[in-house]
Amino acid sequence: MDSKKKSIVKSITWYSFHNVMMFSIGYAFTGSVETGLAIALIQTAGESVLYYFHERAWIRWGHRIVKDKNISKPAT
């Protein structure tokens, strides 16, 4: 089982990698450091908001999807 500390570190490294990738793509397309940073930060903020709503929807309706698809829940 993953510890909370390990999950936090994994989240930080994932978002760091993701932001570098988004910055690189933005910079490659525009040639602007400022635009690359803006793209990376806006995308991360938007993704965070959408993830929150995804989690809330999953809490509300996810059990139906699991039940309807006959998907077993992971062991805890």
PyMOL Python script that loads the backbone (N, CA, C, O; Angstrom):
from pymol import cmd

cmd.read_pdbstr("""\
ATOM      1  N   MET A   1       0.841  -1.176   0.000  1.00  0.00           N
ATOM      2  CA  MET A   1       0.000   0.000   0.000  1.00  0.00           C
ATOM      3  C   MET A   1       0.888   1.243   0.000  1.00  0.00           C
ATOM      4  O   MET A   1       1.897   1.301   0.704  1.00  0.00           O
ATOM      5  N   ASP A   2       0.498   2.228  -0.797  1.00  0.00           N
ATOM      6  CA  ASP A   2       1.254   3.480  -0.842  1.00  0.00           C
ATOM      7  C   ASP A   2       0.976   4.317   0.387  1.00  0.00           C
ATOM      8  O   ASP A   2      -0.156   4.394   0.866  1.00  0.00           O
ATOM      9  N   SER A   3       2.009   4.933   0.883  1.00  0.00           N
ATOM     10  CA  SER A   3       1.841   5.844   2.009  1.00  0.00           C
ATOM     11  C   SER A   3       1.352   7.195   1.488  1.00  0.00           C
ATOM     12  O   SER A   3       1.452   7.478   0.295  1.00  0.00           O
ATOM     13  N   LYS A   4       0.827   8.021   2.385  1.00  0.00           N
ATOM     14  CA  LYS A   4       0.376   9.358   1.998  1.00  0.00           C
ATOM     15  C   LYS A   4       1.543  10.183   1.481  1.00  0.00           C
ATOM     16  O   LYS A   4       1.410  10.920   0.504  1.00  0.00           O
ATOM     17  N   LYS A   5       2.690  10.056   2.143  1.00  0.00           N
ATOM     18  CA  LYS A   5       3.870  10.815   1.726  1.00  0.00           C
ATOM     19  C   LYS A   5       4.293  10.426   0.311  1.00  0.00           C
ATOM     20  O   LYS A   5       4.619  11.289  -0.504  1.00  0.00           O
ATOM     21  N   LYS A   6       4.285   9.132   0.024  1.00  0.00           N
ATOM     22  CA  LYS A   6       4.660   8.670  -1.307  1.00  0.00           C
ATOM     23  C   LYS A   6       3.671   9.195  -2.350  1.00  0.00           C
ATOM     24  O   LYS A   6       4.075   9.591  -3.443  1.00  0.00           O
ATOM     25  N   SER A   7       2.390   9.198  -2.020  1.00  0.00           N
ATOM     26  CA  SER A   7       1.377   9.714  -2.947  1.00  0.00           C
ATOM     27  C   SER A   7       1.582  11.195  -3.216  1.00  0.00           C
ATOM     28  O   SER A   7       1.422  11.645  -4.351  1.00  0.00           O
ATOM     29  N   ILE A   8       1.932  11.953  -2.196  1.00  0.00           N
ATOM     30  CA  ILE A   8       2.181  13.384  -2.376  1.00  0.00           C
ATOM     31  C   ILE A   8       3.390  13.604  -3.277  1.00  0.00           C
ATOM     32  O   ILE A   8       3.347  14.436  -4.182  1.00  0.00           O
ATOM     33  N   VAL A   9       4.465  12.864  -3.033  1.00  0.00           N
ATOM     34  CA  VAL A   9       5.668  13.001  -3.848  1.00  0.00           C
ATOM     35  C   VAL A   9       5.380  12.606  -5.295  1.00  0.00           C
ATOM     36  O   VAL A   9       5.839  13.275  -6.221  1.00  0.00           O
ATOM     37  N   LYS A  10       4.634  11.538  -5.495  1.00  0.00           N
ATOM     38  CA  LYS A  10       4.279  11.106  -6.847  1.00  0.00           C
ATOM     39  C   LYS A  10       3.441  12.158  -7.550  1.00  0.00           C
ATOM     40  O   LYS A  10       3.624  12.401  -8.742  1.00  0.00           O
ATOM     41  N   SER A  11       2.520  12.789  -6.822  1.00  0.00           N
ATOM     42  CA  SER A  11       1.691  13.843  -7.408  1.00  0.00           C
ATOM     43  C   SER A  11       2.545  15.038  -7.829  1.00  0.00           C
ATOM     44  O   SER A  11       2.359  15.589  -8.914  1.00  0.00           O
ATOM     45  N   ILE A  12       3.466  15.428  -6.980  1.00  0.00           N
ATOM     46  CA  ILE A  12       4.339  16.567  -7.288  1.00  0.00           C
ATOM     47  C   ILE A  12       5.203  16.264  -8.506  1.00  0.00           C
ATOM     48  O   ILE A  12       5.329  17.100  -9.400  1.00  0.00           O
ATOM     49  N   THR A  13       5.797  15.075  -8.548  1.00  0.00           N
ATOM     50  CA  THR A  13       6.650  14.748  -9.693  1.00  0.00           C
ATOM     51  C   THR A  13       5.830  14.630 -10.975  1.00  0.00           C
ATOM     52  O   THR A  13       6.297  15.021 -12.045  1.00  0.00           O
ATOM     53  N   TRP A  14       4.612  14.093 -10.877  1.00  0.00           N
ATOM     54  CA  TRP A  14       3.754  13.978 -12.067  1.00  0.00           C
ATOM     55  C   TRP A  14       3.406  15.358 -12.602  1.00  0.00           C
ATOM     56  O   TRP A  14       3.550  15.611 -13.798  1.00  0.00           O
ATOM     57  N   TYR A  15       2.947  16.256 -11.729  1.00  0.00           N
ATOM     58  CA  TYR A  15       2.585  17.593 -12.187  1.00  0.00           C
ATOM     59  C   TYR A  15       3.800  18.368 -12.668  1.00  0.00           C
ATOM     60  O   TYR A  15       3.680  19.180 -13.585  1.00  0.00           O
ATOM     61  N   SER A  16       4.961  18.141 -12.080  1.00  0.00           N
ATOM     62  CA  SER A  16       6.185  18.793 -12.549  1.00  0.00           C
ATOM     63  C   SER A  16       6.506  18.341 -13.969  1.00  0.00           C
ATOM     64  O   SER A  16       6.772  19.165 -14.844  1.00  0.00           O
ATOM     65  N   PHE A  17       6.481  17.043 -14.191  1.00  0.00           N
ATOM     66  CA  PHE A  17       6.734  16.496 -15.529  1.00  0.00           C
ATOM     67  C   PHE A  17       5.709  17.033 -16.521  1.00  0.00           C
ATOM     68  O   PHE A  17       6.055  17.436 -17.631  1.00  0.00           O
ATOM     69  N   HIS A  18       4.466  17.032 -16.114  1.00  0.00           N
ATOM     70  CA  HIS A  18       3.380  17.477 -16.975  1.00  0.00           C
ATOM     71  C   HIS A  18       3.547  18.949 -17.341  1.00  0.00           C
ATOM     72  O   HIS A  18       3.347  19.324 -18.497  1.00  0.00           O
ATOM     73  N   ASN A  19       3.910  19.788 -16.367  1.00  0.00           N
ATOM     74  CA  ASN A  19       4.098  21.211 -16.649  1.00  0.00           C
ATOM     75  C   ASN A  19       5.279  21.456 -17.576  1.00  0.00           C
ATOM     76  O   ASN A  19       5.209  22.325 -18.446  1.00  0.00           O
ATOM     77  N   VAL A  20       6.355  20.709 -17.405  1.00  0.00           N
ATOM     78  CA  VAL A  20       7.499  20.843 -18.312  1.00  0.00           C
ATOM     79  C   VAL A  20       7.083  20.461 -19.730  1.00  0.00           C
ATOM     80  O   VAL A  20       7.463  21.129 -20.692  1.00  0.00           O
ATOM     81  N   MET A  21       6.315  19.403 -19.857  1.00  0.00           N
ATOM     82  CA  MET A  21       5.856  18.969 -21.174  1.00  0.00           C
ATOM     83  C   MET A  21       4.956  20.030 -21.811  1.00  0.00           C
ATOM     84  O   MET A  21       5.128  20.365 -22.983  1.00  0.00           O
ATOM     85  N   MET A  22       3.993  20.562 -21.042  1.00  0.00           N
ATOM     86  CA  MET A  22       3.078  21.570 -21.588  1.00  0.00           C
ATOM     87  C   MET A  22       3.830  22.851 -21.947  1.00  0.00           C
ATOM     88  O   MET A  22       3.559  23.466 -22.978  1.00  0.00           O
ATOM     89  N   PHE A  23       4.773  23.250 -21.094  1.00  0.00           N
ATOM     90  CA  PHE A  23       5.589  24.424 -21.411  1.00  0.00           C
ATOM     91  C   PHE A  23       6.359  24.193 -22.711  1.00  0.00           C
ATOM     92  O   PHE A  23       6.399  25.066 -23.578  1.00  0.00           O
ATOM     93  N   SER A  24       6.962  23.023 -22.840  1.00  0.00           N
ATOM     94  CA  SER A  24       7.770  22.716 -24.024  1.00  0.00           C
ATOM     95  C   SER A  24       6.932  22.770 -25.295  1.00  0.00           C
ATOM     96  O   SER A  24       7.370  23.303 -26.315  1.00  0.00           O
ATOM     97  N   ILE A  25       5.738  22.221 -25.228  1.00  0.00           N
ATOM     98  CA  ILE A  25       4.848  22.252 -26.399  1.00  0.00           C
ATOM     99  C   ILE A  25       4.447  23.690 -26.722  1.00  0.00           C
ATOM    100  O   ILE A  25       4.494  24.112 -27.878  1.00  0.00           O
ATOM    101  N   GLY A  26       4.049  24.444 -25.680  1.00  0.00           N
ATOM    102  CA  GLY A  26       3.670  25.841 -25.895  1.00  0.00           C
ATOM    103  C   GLY A  26       4.812  26.659 -26.459  1.00  0.00           C
ATOM    104  O   GLY A  26       4.616  27.465 -27.369  1.00  0.00           O
ATOM    105  N   TYR A  27       5.995  26.458 -25.928  1.00  0.00           N
ATOM    106  CA  TYR A  27       7.182  27.187 -26.400  1.00  0.00           C
ATOM    107  C   TYR A  27       7.532  26.780 -27.839  1.00  0.00           C
ATOM    108  O   TYR A  27       7.867  27.628 -28.666  1.00  0.00           O
ATOM    109  N   ALA A  28       7.450  25.489 -28.125  1.00  0.00           N
ATOM    110  CA  ALA A  28       7.777  25.010 -29.470  1.00  0.00           C
ATOM    111  C   ALA A  28       6.834  25.606 -30.515  1.00  0.00           C
ATOM    112  O   ALA A  28       7.265  25.915 -31.626  1.00  0.00           O
ATOM    113  N   PHE A  29       5.577  25.769 -30.181  1.00  0.00           N
ATOM    114  CA  PHE A  29       4.613  26.300 -31.137  1.00  0.00           C
ATOM    115  C   PHE A  29       4.663  27.816 -31.254  1.00  0.00           C
ATOM    116  O   PHE A  29       4.367  28.361 -32.317  1.00  0.00           O
ATOM    117  N   THR A  30       5.037  28.513 -30.166  1.00  0.00           N
ATOM    118  CA  THR A  30       4.964  29.968 -30.186  1.00  0.00           C
ATOM    119  C   THR A  30       6.326  30.660 -30.162  1.00  0.00           C
ATOM    120  O   THR A  30       6.449  31.798 -30.614  1.00  0.00           O
ATOM    121  N   GLY A  31       7.351  29.980 -29.636  1.00  0.00           N
ATOM    122  CA  GLY A  31       8.654  30.598 -29.488  1.00  0.00           C
ATOM    123  C   GLY A  31       8.708  31.598 -28.338  1.00  0.00           C
ATOM    124  O   GLY A  31       9.682  32.339 -28.209  1.00  0.00           O
ATOM    125  N   SER A  32       7.681  31.623 -27.513  1.00  0.00           N
ATOM    126  CA  SER A  32       7.597  32.578 -26.415  1.00  0.00           C
ATOM    127  C   SER A  32       7.610  31.847 -25.074  1.00  0.00           C
ATOM    128  O   SER A  32       6.796  30.957 -24.829  1.00  0.00           O
ATOM    129  N   VAL A  33       8.555  32.242 -24.206  1.00  0.00           N
ATOM    130  CA  VAL A  33       8.625  31.654 -22.869  1.00  0.00           C
ATOM    131  C   VAL A  33       7.357  31.986 -22.084  1.00  0.00           C
ATOM    132  O   VAL A  33       6.790  31.125 -21.412  1.00  0.00           O
ATOM    133  N   GLU A  34       6.917  33.248 -22.177  1.00  0.00           N
ATOM    134  CA  GLU A  34       5.732  33.679 -21.437  1.00  0.00           C
ATOM    135  C   GLU A  34       4.495  32.892 -21.862  1.00  0.00           C
ATOM    136  O   GLU A  34       3.712  32.464 -21.014  1.00  0.00           O
ATOM    137  N   THR A  35       4.318  32.704 -23.146  1.00  0.00           N
ATOM    138  CA  THR A  35       3.169  31.956 -23.645  1.00  0.00           C
ATOM    139  C   THR A  35       3.263  30.491 -23.245  1.00  0.00           C
ATOM    140  O   THR A  35       2.257  29.883 -22.879  1.00  0.00           O
ATOM    141  N   GLY A  36       4.455  29.921 -23.311  1.00  0.00           N
ATOM    142  CA  GLY A  36       4.643  28.539 -22.876  1.00  0.00           C
ATOM    143  C   GLY A  36       4.279  28.353 -21.417  1.00  0.00           C
ATOM    144  O   GLY A  36       3.609  27.384 -21.058  1.00  0.00           O
ATOM    145  N   LEU A  37       4.724  29.289 -20.562  1.00  0.00           N
ATOM    146  CA  LEU A  37       4.374  29.229 -19.136  1.00  0.00           C
ATOM    147  C   LEU A  37       2.881  29.391 -18.922  1.00  0.00           C
ATOM    148  O   LEU A  37       2.282  28.673 -18.122  1.00  0.00           O
ATOM    149  N   ALA A  38       2.281  30.333 -19.636  1.00  0.00           N
ATOM    150  CA  ALA A  38       0.843  30.569 -19.497  1.00  0.00           C
ATOM    151  C   ALA A  38       0.051  29.321 -19.885  1.00  0.00           C
ATOM    152  O   ALA A  38      -0.889  28.933 -19.190  1.00  0.00           O
ATOM    153  N   ILE A  39       0.431  28.702 -20.985  1.00  0.00           N
ATOM    154  CA  ILE A  39      -0.259  27.486 -21.423  1.00  0.00           C
ATOM    155  C   ILE A  39      -0.144  26.393 -20.358  1.00  0.00           C
ATOM    156  O   ILE A  39      -1.135  25.747 -20.017  1.00  0.00           O
ATOM    157  N   ALA A  40       1.049  26.194 -19.842  1.00  0.00           N
ATOM    158  CA  ALA A  40       1.265  25.155 -18.832  1.00  0.00           C
ATOM    159  C   ALA A  40       0.446  25.427 -17.575  1.00  0.00           C
ATOM    160  O   ALA A  40      -0.186  24.517 -17.038  1.00  0.00           O
ATOM    161  N   LEU A  41       0.453  26.669 -17.104  1.00  0.00           N
ATOM    162  CA  LEU A  41      -0.265  26.992 -15.873  1.00  0.00           C
ATOM    163  C   LEU A  41      -1.779  26.958 -16.055  1.00  0.00           C
ATOM    164  O   LEU A  41      -2.495  26.461 -15.186  1.00  0.00           O
ATOM    165  N   ILE A  42      -2.266  27.478 -17.164  1.00  0.00           N
ATOM    166  CA  ILE A  42      -3.710  27.457 -17.422  1.00  0.00           C
ATOM    167  C   ILE A  42      -4.201  26.025 -17.580  1.00  0.00           C
ATOM    168  O   ILE A  42      -5.254  25.665 -17.054  1.00  0.00           O
ATOM    169  N   GLN A  43      -3.448  25.216 -18.294  1.00  0.00           N
ATOM    170  CA  GLN A  43      -3.847  23.826 -18.492  1.00  0.00           C
ATOM    171  C   GLN A  43      -3.876  23.084 -17.166  1.00  0.00           C
ATOM    172  O   GLN A  43      -4.806  22.317 -16.914  1.00  0.00           O
ATOM    173  N   THR A  44      -2.885  23.293 -16.315  1.00  0.00           N
ATOM    174  CA  THR A  44      -2.835  22.623 -15.015  1.00  0.00           C
ATOM    175  C   THR A  44      -3.993  23.069 -14.129  1.00  0.00           C
ATOM    176  O   THR A  44      -4.625  22.243 -13.471  1.00  0.00           O
ATOM    177  N   ALA A  45      -4.273  24.363 -14.110  1.00  0.00           N
ATOM    178  CA  ALA A  45      -5.393  24.865 -13.302  1.00  0.00           C
ATOM    179  C   ALA A  45      -6.715  24.295 -13.803  1.00  0.00           C
ATOM    180  O   ALA A  45      -7.550  23.857 -13.011  1.00  0.00           O
ATOM    181  N   GLY A  46      -6.901  24.303 -15.115  1.00  0.00           N
ATOM    182  CA  GLY A  46      -8.128  23.752 -15.695  1.00  0.00           C
ATOM    183  C   GLY A  46      -8.272  22.273 -15.408  1.00  0.00           C
ATOM    184  O   GLY A  46      -9.361  21.800 -15.082  1.00  0.00           O
ATOM    185  N   GLU A  47      -7.180  21.544 -15.527  1.00  0.00           N
ATOM    186  CA  GLU A  47      -7.206  20.108 -15.251  1.00  0.00           C
ATOM    187  C   GLU A  47      -7.559  19.835 -13.791  1.00  0.00           C
ATOM    188  O   GLU A  47      -8.295  18.894 -13.495  1.00  0.00           O
ATOM    189  N   SER A  48      -7.042  20.646 -12.890  1.00  0.00           N
ATOM    190  CA  SER A  48      -7.332  20.475 -11.464  1.00  0.00           C
ATOM    191  C   SER A  48      -8.811  20.686 -11.175  1.00  0.00           C
ATOM    192  O   SER A  48      -9.412  19.922 -10.420  1.00  0.00           O
ATOM    193  N   VAL A  49      -9.396  21.712 -11.769  1.00  0.00           N
ATOM    194  CA  VAL A  49     -10.828  21.983 -11.569  1.00  0.00           C
ATOM    195  C   VAL A  49     -11.662  20.842 -12.145  1.00  0.00           C
ATOM    196  O   VAL A  49     -12.581  20.346 -11.492  1.00  0.00           O
ATOM    197  N   LEU A  50     -11.341  20.430 -13.362  1.00  0.00           N
ATOM    198  CA  LEU A  50     -12.094  19.338 -13.978  1.00  0.00           C
ATOM    199  C   LEU A  50     -11.939  18.038 -13.203  1.00  0.00           C
ATOM    200  O   LEU A  50     -12.891  17.265 -13.099  1.00  0.00           O
ATOM    201  N   TYR A  51     -10.755  17.786 -12.657  1.00  0.00           N
ATOM    202  CA  TYR A  51     -10.544  16.577 -11.867  1.00  0.00           C
ATOM    203  C   TYR A  51     -11.435  16.579 -10.631  1.00  0.00           C
ATOM    204  O   TYR A  51     -11.989  15.543 -10.266  1.00  0.00           O
ATOM    205  N   TYR A  52     -11.577  17.737  -9.984  1.00  0.00           N
ATOM    206  CA  TYR A  52     -12.451  17.841  -8.812  1.00  0.00           C
ATOM    207  C   TYR A  52     -13.882  17.428  -9.184  1.00  0.00           C
ATOM    208  O   TYR A  52     -14.498  16.618  -8.491  1.00  0.00           O
ATOM    209  N   PHE A  53     -14.403  17.989 -10.276  1.00  0.00           N
ATOM    210  CA  PHE A  53     -15.770  17.649 -10.671  1.00  0.00           C
ATOM    211  C   PHE A  53     -15.887  16.191 -11.099  1.00  0.00           C
ATOM    212  O   PHE A  53     -16.920  15.560 -10.869  1.00  0.00           O
ATOM    213  N   HIS A  54     -14.845  15.653 -11.714  1.00  0.00           N
ATOM    214  CA  HIS A  54     -14.828  14.230 -12.072  1.00  0.00           C
ATOM    215  C   HIS A  54     -14.926  13.366 -10.817  1.00  0.00           C
ATOM    216  O   HIS A  54     -15.695  12.405 -10.778  1.00  0.00           O
ATOM    217  N   GLU A  55     -14.153  13.705  -9.802  1.00  0.00           N
ATOM    218  CA  GLU A  55     -14.189  12.960  -8.539  1.00  0.00           C
ATOM    219  C   GLU A  55     -15.562  13.026  -7.898  1.00  0.00           C
ATOM    220  O   GLU A  55     -16.073  12.014  -7.420  1.00  0.00           O
ATOM    221  N   ARG A  56     -16.169  14.216  -7.882  1.00  0.00           N
ATOM    222  CA  ARG A  56     -17.492  14.371  -7.273  1.00  0.00           C
ATOM    223  C   ARG A  56     -18.528  13.551  -8.043  1.00  0.00           C
ATOM    224  O   ARG A  56     -19.390  12.915  -7.437  1.00  0.00           O
ATOM    225  N   ALA A  57     -18.446  13.563  -9.371  1.00  0.00           N
ATOM    226  CA  ALA A  57     -19.375  12.770 -10.181  1.00  0.00           C
ATOM    227  C   ALA A  57     -19.160  11.281  -9.940  1.00  0.00           C
ATOM    228  O   ALA A  57     -20.125  10.521  -9.857  1.00  0.00           O
ATOM    229  N   TRP A  58     -17.920  10.863  -9.828  1.00  0.00           N
ATOM    230  CA  TRP A  58     -17.620   9.455  -9.599  1.00  0.00           C
ATOM    231  C   TRP A  58     -18.167   8.998  -8.248  1.00  0.00           C
ATOM    232  O   TRP A  58     -18.690   7.890  -8.122  1.00  0.00           O
ATOM    233  N   ILE A  59     -18.042   9.862  -7.242  1.00  0.00           N
ATOM    234  CA  ILE A  59     -18.592   9.530  -5.924  1.00  0.00           C
ATOM    235  C   ILE A  59     -20.107   9.366  -6.020  1.00  0.00           C
ATOM    236  O   ILE A  59     -20.691   8.486  -5.387  1.00  0.00           O
ATOM    237  N   ARG A  60     -20.725  10.219  -6.816  1.00  0.00           N
ATOM    238  CA  ARG A  60     -22.184  10.184  -6.919  1.00  0.00           C
ATOM    239  C   ARG A  60     -22.689   9.044  -7.792  1.00  0.00           C
ATOM    240  O   ARG A  60     -23.655   8.377  -7.422  1.00  0.00           O
ATOM    241  N   TRP A  61     -22.058   8.800  -8.947  1.00  0.00           N
ATOM    242  CA  TRP A  61     -22.577   7.832  -9.905  1.00  0.00           C
ATOM    243  C   TRP A  61     -21.649   6.670 -10.216  1.00  0.00           C
ATOM    244  O   TRP A  61     -22.059   5.739 -10.908  1.00  0.00           O
ATOM    245  N   GLY A  62     -20.422   6.688  -9.734  1.00  0.00           N
ATOM    246  CA  GLY A  62     -19.436   5.662 -10.083  1.00  0.00           C
ATOM    247  C   GLY A  62     -19.839   4.265  -9.669  1.00  0.00           C
ATOM    248  O   GLY A  62     -19.557   3.301 -10.381  1.00  0.00           O
ATOM    249  N   HIS A  63     -20.495   4.141  -8.528  1.00  0.00           N
ATOM    250  CA  HIS A  63     -20.901   2.806  -8.079  1.00  0.00           C
ATOM    251  C   HIS A  63     -21.869   2.162  -9.065  1.00  0.00           C
ATOM    252  O   HIS A  63     -21.890   0.938  -9.199  1.00  0.00           O
ATOM    253  N   ARG A  64     -22.663   2.964  -9.751  1.00  0.00           N
ATOM    254  CA  ARG A  64     -23.576   2.416 -10.757  1.00  0.00           C
ATOM    255  C   ARG A  64     -22.806   1.868 -11.948  1.00  0.00           C
ATOM    256  O   ARG A  64     -23.152   0.815 -12.484  1.00  0.00           O
ATOM    257  N   ILE A  65     -21.774   2.572 -12.358  1.00  0.00           N
ATOM    258  CA  ILE A  65     -20.963   2.119 -13.488  1.00  0.00           C
ATOM    259  C   ILE A  65     -20.290   0.806 -13.138  1.00  0.00           C
ATOM    260  O   ILE A  65     -20.288  -0.129 -13.939  1.00  0.00           O
ATOM    261  N   VAL A  66     -19.721   0.735 -11.947  1.00  0.00           N
ATOM    262  CA  VAL A  66     -19.048  -0.488 -11.512  1.00  0.00           C
ATOM    263  C   VAL A  66     -20.053  -1.628 -11.439  1.00  0.00           C
ATOM    264  O   VAL A  66     -19.761  -2.737 -11.887  1.00  0.00           O
ATOM    265  N   LYS A  67     -21.214  -1.375 -10.890  1.00  0.00           N
ATOM    266  CA  LYS A  67     -22.245  -2.408 -10.752  1.00  0.00           C
ATOM    267  C   LYS A  67     -22.767  -2.838 -12.120  1.00  0.00           C
ATOM    268  O   LYS A  67     -22.909  -4.031 -12.384  1.00  0.00           O
ATOM    269  N   ASP A  68     -23.056  -1.860 -12.997  1.00  0.00           N
ATOM    270  CA  ASP A  68     -23.610  -2.177 -14.314  1.00  0.00           C
ATOM    271  C   ASP A  68     -22.631  -2.937 -15.209  1.00  0.00           C
ATOM    272  O   ASP A  68     -23.041  -3.779 -16.009  1.00  0.00           O
ATOM    273  N   LYS A  69     -21.354  -2.643 -15.072  1.00  0.00           N
ATOM    274  CA  LYS A  69     -20.337  -3.305 -15.900  1.00  0.00           C
ATOM    275  C   LYS A  69     -19.798  -4.562 -15.244  1.00  0.00           C
ATOM    276  O   LYS A  69     -18.966  -5.259 -15.824  1.00  0.00           O
ATOM    277  N   ASN A  70     -20.267  -4.858 -14.032  1.00  0.00           N
ATOM    278  CA  ASN A  70     -19.829  -6.010 -13.276  1.00  0.00           C
ATOM    279  C   ASN A  70     -18.309  -5.976 -13.070  1.00  0.00           C
ATOM    280  O   ASN A  70     -17.621  -6.984 -13.231  1.00  0.00           O
ATOM    281  N   ILE A  71     -17.810  -4.799 -12.714  1.00  0.00           N
ATOM    282  CA  ILE A  71     -16.388  -4.612 -12.465  1.00  0.00           C
ATOM    283  C   ILE A  71     -16.167  -4.776 -10.975  1.00  0.00           C
ATOM    284  O   ILE A  71     -16.848  -4.140 -10.170  1.00  0.00           O
ATOM    285  N   SER A  72     -15.232  -5.612 -10.607  1.00  0.00           N
ATOM    286  CA  SER A  72     -14.987  -5.811  -9.196  1.00  0.00           C
ATOM    287  C   SER A  72     -14.210  -4.630  -8.631  1.00  0.00           C
ATOM    288  O   SER A  72     -13.367  -4.048  -9.313  1.00  0.00           O
ATOM    289  N   LYS A  73     -14.496  -4.286  -7.400  1.00  0.00           N
ATOM    290  CA  LYS A  73     -13.793  -3.203  -6.722  1.00  0.00           C
ATOM    291  C   LYS A  73     -12.443  -3.709  -6.243  1.00  0.00           C
ATOM    292  O   LYS A  73     -12.310  -4.872  -5.861  1.00  0.00           O
ATOM    293  N   PRO A  74     -11.428  -2.824  -6.263  1.00  0.00           N
ATOM    294  CA  PRO A  74     -10.106  -3.258  -5.783  1.00  0.00           C
ATOM    295  C   PRO A  74     -10.145  -3.542  -4.288  1.00  0.00           C
ATOM    296  O   PRO A  74     -10.916  -2.936  -3.543  1.00  0.00           O
ATOM    297  N   ALA A  75      -9.306  -4.466  -3.867  1.00  0.00           N
ATOM    298  CA  ALA A  75      -9.219  -4.807  -2.450  1.00  0.00           C
ATOM    299  C   ALA A  75      -8.611  -3.645  -1.692  1.00  0.00           C
ATOM    300  O   ALA A  75      -7.703  -2.974  -2.183  1.00  0.00           O
ATOM    301  N   THR A  76      -9.121  -3.410  -0.482  1.00  0.00           N
ATOM    302  CA  THR A  76      -8.568  -2.320   0.342  1.00  0.00           C
ATOM    303  C   THR A  76      -7.806  -2.855   1.499  1.00  0.00           C
ATOM    304  O   THR A  76      -7.273  -2.084   2.297  1.00  0.00           O
TER     305      THR A  76
END
""", "prot")
cmd.dss("prot")
cmd.show_as("cartoon", "prot")
cmd.util.cbc("prot")
cmd.orient("prot")
